[in-house]
Amino acid sequence: MKNIWCFFGFHKFGKWEHIGMRGKYQERLKRRCGNCGKLEFYDGMVETCIESGEKTPYIFKN
């Protein structure tokens, strides 16, 4: 049943993992689906949580 949801594009991704730097202001992150193992990559600016130290993609907040 879990892989059926992944087949339709509803993946259950885990936390972002830091891979490395891509430039002065850009970093590379990856995360994996817990059901099917699909990888998703992100290249760009990131923000770091002060409490946990976890890095996530930067989202513009107005």
C-alpha positions in Angstrom: 0.0 0.0 0.0 2.9 2.4 0.7 4.4 2.1 -2.7 1.0 2.8 -4.3 1.0 6.3 -2.8 4.5 6.8 -4.2 3.4 5.7 -7.6 0.9 8.6 -7.6 3.5 11.1 -6.4 2.7 11.3 -2.7 6.1 10.5 -1.2 6.9 10.6 2.5 10.3 12.3 2.6 12.5 12.5 5.7 14.7 15.3 6.9 17.2 17.1 4.7 20.8 16.0 4.8 23.7 18.4 4.0 25.9 17.1 1.2 28.3 20.1 0.6 28.8 23.6 -0.6 28.0 24.6 -4.2 29.4 28.1 -4.1 29.7 31.0 -1.7 26.0 31.2 -0.9 24.6 27.9 -2.2 24.6 24.5 -0.6 23.5 21.0 -1.7 20.9 19.1 0.3 19.2 15.7 -0.2 16.4 13.7 1.3 15.0 10.2 0.8 11.5 8.8 0.6 10.9 6.3 3.5 8.7 4.1 1.4 10.3 3.7 -2.1 13.8 5.2 -1.5 13.5 8.0 -4.1 16.1 10.8 -3.7 15.3 14.5 -4.0 18.1 17.0 -4.3 18.1 20.8 -3.6 20.7 23.3 -4.7 20.4 26.8 -3.4 20.3 29.0 -0.4 19.5 27.3 2.9 18.5 28.4 6.4 19.7 26.8 9.6 17.4 26.1 12.6 18.9 27.7 15.7 17.5 25.1 18.1 18.3 21.8 16.2 21.0 22.9 13.7 19.0 21.3 10.9 19.4 22.9 7.4 16.3 23.4 5.2 15.8 25.2 1.9 15.4 28.9 2.2 11.8 30.1 1.8 11.3 33.9 1.3 9.3 35.3 4.2 7.8 38.7 3.9 
